[in-house]
Amino acid sequence: MSHVLSTGVASPQDARAFFEAQLQYRTDPADLAADLLKGEEGIVVIDTRSPAHYAEGHVPGAVSFPHRTMNAASTATLPRDKVYVCYCDGIGCNGSTQGAYKLAALGFQVKELIGGLHWWRQDGFAVATGSEAGVLLEGGIACAC
């Protein structure tokens, strides 16, 4: 018996709903970079790691907002009409998930960056260093998707 088929296969309708939901919750480095390069104002990129890790390298334009400090008081001045894209180091880190969860629980619209800073760099996108957000000036590897 097939290992792939042994657990069953979702119907096309169920699979469509599942993958549509994933796209509502996540974005990838190429899509985020495209929006940053065109100056999309509807998103805010949040680095959920510590300020020290942020200073070592972050997505240009990202705001340092460690997930451990997120609460009703610390988010009170955040605009409610933006979509917040959270990231951390990568798939072995859950800081972006925790940040996205906390922001969603506080009533904000959120997405998580797939692969975090690791996949951002892997795709050839530049990082900013220091405490300033910086600006993405050029694209990385062209996505063949």
N, C-alpha and C positions, 0 to 999 in steps of 0.2 A: 504494500500500500504506500502511496505517496505521503511523505512527511509534510509536504506543503498542503495537501488536500485533506489530511487526516483530521484537522480541526474544523473543517467546514469552510465554506466560502459565503461571504455576504452577498445578498442580492445586489444587483446594480443600483437599485434605489437606496438601499442602506449604505452602500459604499460611497455613493455620491454625497449623501448627507454627512457621513463621517469626514470625508476629505474637504467638503465645504466648511465644516466646523473647524477643522485644523487651520484652514486659510484665514478664518476669522480671528483665530487666537495667535497666530504666528506670522512672522515675515522673515525673509532671508536677507543676507548682506547685500546682494545685488539690487533688490527692490528698495532697501533702505538707502543705499548709496545713490540710486537714481533720484529718489525724492530729495535727499540732501543736496545733490548737485543742482537740481532745478529750484531749490529754495522753497520747497513745500512748507507752508506755514501751519498746516493742520496737525503736524506731529511734533512731539518733543521726545528726544532720545534721553533715556535715564540710565546712567551707569550706577548699578546697585551695589558696587563693591566699595571697599574702604577708600577714603581720600588718598591714602598712600598709593594704592594700586591704580587709582584714577590718574595720579600724577605721573606714574611710570609709563602710561600709555592708555589712550581711550579713543573711542570713535569721535572724530572731529565734529564738534557741535553738541556733543553730549553734555548733560548736566550731571555733576556728581551728587547723588542722593542715595546714600547707603540704605539698603532695605531695613536694616536694624533701627534706623531713625525715623521710619515712616509711621505716622500716626495722624489722627485728626488735626492736632495742633500744627504739626510740621508741614502738612499739605494744605492748610487753610488758604494760602494765597495762590495756590496753583489754579490756572484757568480750567474751567470745566468743559470748555468747548474744544479741547485738544485731545488727540489720541497719544498716549504715552507708550513708547516702545522701550521696554526694559531689557537690559542685557547684563551679563556677568562674564566670567572667564571663558566658559564653554560648557559643553555637555556634561562635564563632570562636576559642575557647580550648580547649585539651585538658587543662587542669589537672585537671578532674574525671575524665576518662578515665584519666589517669596515676595519680591517687590511688586510683580504684576498682581499677585493675589491680594496683597495689602491695599494697593491702589484700587483694584476692582471692588474690594470690600468697602472702601470709602466712597464708592460711587463714580470712579473715573473709568473712562474707556481705555483699555490697554491691549497691547500685543507684546509678544515675547520675540526677541531676535534669536532665530535658530542658530545654534552653535556659538553664540556670544562672540567675544573678542577674538577667540581662537579662529573661528571660521571667517570672521571679518578679515583678519590678517592673511589667512590661507587663500582667500579670494583675491589677494593683492591690493587691498585697500590700505591707504595710509592711516597712521594713527597720530594723534596729537599728544604732546607730553606737557607736563606742568599742570598748574591749577587753572589755566584758562581753557575754555571750551574749544576754541579753534574753529576752523571752517574746512570742509572737504573741498579741495580744489580740482581734483581729477579722479577719474574712475580707475578701477583695478582691472582684473581679468574680465573680459566680456563673457557674460553668461551665455551658454549655448542652449539654454532651456527653451 
